[in-house]
Amino acid sequence: MITDFRIGDILDPSNSADIIIGMNDSFEDVQGIGLPFIERIRRTRAIRLGSVVTFDYDGERQLHMLICHRLGRNGWVDAERHVRYSLDWLNQFAPERQYSIVDIGTGRVGKRDGANPAVIRRAMGNSHLPVTLFIFPELAKARVEMRMPVRPLVVWDRELGPAEIPFAEAA
């Protein structure tokens, strides 16, 4: 459920909540928040739609990637279902944490590949996980600053369950 809206940068240190973003199932054509993370992960198995990949973001907050779409035309079909399912899983997995979420589907790839942000937002609102929705100002530039090494933690799949992700050094 969306409990609050904020206009601004979800990465700002004043946001002490975990960070949730949408991600494609191939981890390709990524810019912004997810880029430093996907370059440092060695996959233990195929990552499928509906999975959640969790990283230690800065020692306090975690970054959760909801694997909710494919790249290309029609790649966002059923994205809202994957978002809702993943948020509800986070609510069961770690309900004691605080969560913030980007406006999934409104970025470069979502616009290019035909995402429906209104439907995805409705799925966020219908989920059981309380989140603060961050709307990024159009003119602002995303900043990605890593203050410590990225440490992948776990990938969760609804059929295969959780698996730890071994850390692979960046190339």
C-alpha positions in Angstrom: 0.0 0.0 0.0 1.3 3.5 -0.8 1.4 5.3 2.5 3.1 8.5 1.3 4.4 10.3 -1.8 7.6 12.2 -2.0 9.0 14.2 -4.9 12.8 13.8 -5.0 15.7 11.4 -5.1 15.0 8.1 -3.5 18.8 7.7 -2.9 19.0 10.9 -0.8 20.5 10.0 2.6 17.4 11.6 4.3 15.5 8.6 3.0 16.4 5.9 5.6 14.0 3.3 4.1 15.0 0.4 1.9 15.0 1.1 -1.8 12.8 -0.8 -4.3 13.2 -0.6 -8.0 11.9 -2.5 -11.1 14.3 -4.5 -13.1 14.3 -6.5 -16.4 14.8 -10.3 -16.3 18.0 -10.1 -18.4 19.8 -7.4 -16.4 20.6 -5.6 -19.6 20.1 -2.0 -20.8 20.4 -0.7 -17.2 21.3 2.8 -16.1 20.9 4.6 -12.9 20.3 3.0 -9.5 20.7 -0.6 -10.5 23.8 -0.3 -12.7 26.5 -0.7 -9.9 24.7 -3.8 -8.6 24.2 -5.8 -11.7 27.8 -5.3 -12.7 28.9 -7.0 -9.5 26.7 -10.0 -9.4 27.5 -13.6 -10.4 24.1 -15.3 -10.9 23.6 -18.6 -9.2 20.6 -19.5 -11.4 18.4 -17.9 -14.0 16.5 -14.9 -12.6 12.9 -15.1 -13.6 10.0 -12.7 -13.7 8.4 -12.4 -10.3 11.8 -12.8 -8.5 13.2 -10.3 -6.0 17.0 -9.7 -5.8 18.2 -8.0 -2.6 21.5 -6.2 -2.0 23.1 -4.4 0.9 22.9 -0.8 -0.4 24.9 1.2 2.2 25.2 -0.8 5.3 21.9 0.5 6.6 19.5 0.2 3.7 18.9 -2.6 1.3 18.1 -2.4 -2.4 15.4 -4.7 -3.7 15.1 -5.3 -7.4 11.7 -6.5 -8.5 12.2 -8.5 -11.6 9.0 -7.4 -13.3 9.5 -7.0 -17.0 11.4 -8.1 -20.1 13.1 -5.8 -22.6 11.4 -4.9 -25.8 7.9 -4.4 -27.1 5.2 -6.0 -24.9 7.9 -6.6 -22.2 5.8 -5.0 -19.6 2.8 -7.3 -20.0 1.8 -8.5 -16.5 4.4 -6.2 -14.8 1.8 -5.1 -12.3 1.2 -8.7 -11.3 4.9 -9.3 -10.7 5.2 -6.0 -8.8 2.3 -6.9 -6.5 3.5 -10.4 -5.9 7.0 -9.2 -5.1 5.9 -6.5 -2.7 3.6 -8.9 -0.9 6.6 -11.3 -0.5 8.7 -8.5 0.9 5.9 -7.9 3.4 6.1 -11.5 4.6 9.9 -11.7 4.4 10.8 -8.6 6.3 7.7 -6.6 7.4 9.7 -4.8 10.1 11.8 -2.8 7.6 10.7 0.5 6.1 10.4 0.6 2.3 10.5 3.3 -0.4 9.8 2.6 -4.1 10.5 4.3 -7.4 7.7 5.1 -9.8 8.2 1.8 -11.7 7.6 2.1 -15.5 8.2 5.8 -15.8 11.8 5.7 -16.7 13.6 5.5 -20.0 13.0 1.8 -20.6 9.4 1.9 -19.4 8.6 4.8 -21.7 10.4 3.1 -24.6 8.9 -0.4 -24.1 5.3 0.6 -23.3 4.9 0.2 -19.6 1.7 1.3 -18.0 2.7 3.2 -14.8 -0.8 3.8 -13.7 -1.6 0.1 -13.5 1.7 -0.6 -11.8 1.0 2.1 -9.3 -2.4 0.6 -8.6 -0.6 -2.8 -7.9 1.7 -0.9 -5.4 -1.4 0.6 -3.8 -3.1 -2.8 -3.6 -0.1 -4.6 -2.1 0.1 -5.3 1.7 3.6 -3.7 1.9 3.6 -0.1 3.2 5.8 2.0 0.9 6.6 5.6 0.2 6.4 6.3 -3.5 9.2 8.5 -4.8 8.4 10.6 -7.9 11.7 11.8 -9.4 11.5 15.4 -10.8 11.7 15.4 -14.6 14.7 17.8 -14.8 16.8 16.2 -12.1 19.6 13.8 -12.9 19.9 10.5 -11.1 23.0 10.1 -9.1 24.5 6.9 -8.1 27.1 7.1 -5.4 28.5 4.0 -3.8 30.1 4.7 -0.5 31.1 1.1 0.2 31.4 -2.2 -1.9 28.2 -3.6 -3.2 27.2 -6.8 -1.4 24.5 -9.0 -2.9 22.5 -10.8 -0.3 19.7 -13.0 -1.7 17.6 -13.8 -4.7 14.1 -15.1 -4.1 12.0 -17.0 -6.6 8.4 -18.1 -6.0 9.1 -21.6 -7.1 12.7 -22.1 -6.1 12.7 -20.2 -2.9 15.7 -18.1 -1.6 19.3 -18.5 -2.5 22.3 -16.6 -1.4 24.2 -14.7 -4.1 28.0 -15.1 -4.0 29.9 -11.8 -4.4 31.8 -11.5 -7.7 34.4 -8.8 -8.0 33.7 -6.1 -10.5 35.6 -6.4 -13.8 
